[in-house]
């Protein structure tokens, strides 16, 4: 047995024997270029847009500088789809097979991933291809300039979804009322409903003035698709297509440390217990494992960013060692990165991993400002808040169609990149076809950015 197919089948059998559970995984060997394009675009087939080309060039530069190498791309579903590079060594791809099975097990257990699959179904690649086909049809019917303008706005807002709502919300004004009261029960959210005070809110019989939206609406893609004054059907479809893909990618983003760490823990364990692997192949695969989970700096060199594989792997090893595998599986099912890091990264492990908070001065100097465990945890998690985007909501839709947006700076805890915000407003105003304003704050107090359609 010297082929990847043979080893993959035996590793899959071993995974099930060790209690791993997952949907079937379809593995495919692909050229390096296909792998890189898939990683950059996020999907093998996706709606065309210039921003993906920019991301591709950035990634190509990083790879040529030795900062990035892609071993695999895996898409949870039923079946799961996994792509491996056909020019990698056999030992590397054996490790990747074991790593992918760890991802598949995580996606099968984790509540966020299970919720995503329940809302979207298990065939993301086919759905993405269908969306791309609809965009191609729109390009043929309406021209590149019009379609690109809509994609500019939608993709600029791709992180602005409300993950606390369901994917398939009703559209229009009636949909606002229905979505506020009649969303299907969501097991991910139901666990919070028993908290003190959650059911004690007083309900007033006094009718409130009718406004749109009745409450700040953070699902900007849905709001624009539902309330855009002059949006045509195909334009609304573009916004909803981008929104659907963002819902799919959210669990991957929100669980990156957990997910990569879990897959790394299991690929190491599967390799260690795969007594059918030849010794030389095992040694080569373990060397590749060490490269994957190593910190980004060693010795006397300090790393200014965290390798999620290294942090997640270290945390899962510690959890399994101190609490047991079944406890680890419960954590895998119930947490996202916020709960995982806050509940399970302790002072002892943070010290061993040499984690710290730093500040960078304008002259390029770096200063370590804290090793306090609470500060370290929040520094790790801060970029992950709200899908990594500023917290912005639709506040008011005026009778003339003007749209007012508000930046929730209190909960966001950070300012806006004003230059980027103005560019995004220009994109949105061009599609909204009415004035759009954004209320935020800066070091001088409140500030309003505005844009009008061209």
Secondary structure, DSSP 8 states (H G I E B T S, - for coil): --SHHHHHHHHHHHHHHTT-----EEEEEE-HHHHHHHHHHSSSS----HHHHHHHHHHHHHHHTTS----EEEE-SSSEEEEEETTS-HHHHHHHHHHHHHHHHHHHH-HHHHHHHHHH-S-HHHHHHHHHHHHHHHHHHH-HHHHHHHHHHHHHTTT---TTS-SS---HHHHHHHHHH-----HHHHTTTTSTTTT------S-----SSSS-B--HHHHHHHH-TT--HHHHHHHHHHHHHHHHHHHHHHTHHHHHHHHHHHHHHHHHH-TTS-HHHHHHHHHHHHHHHS-S--TT---SS--HHHHHHHHHHHHHHHH-HHHHHHHHHH--HHHHHHHH--HHHHHHTT--EEEE-TTS-EEEEE--HHHHHHHHHHTTGGGGS--EEEEEE-TTS-EEEEE-HHHH-S---HHHHHHHHHHHHHHH-S-EEEEEEETTEEEEEEE---
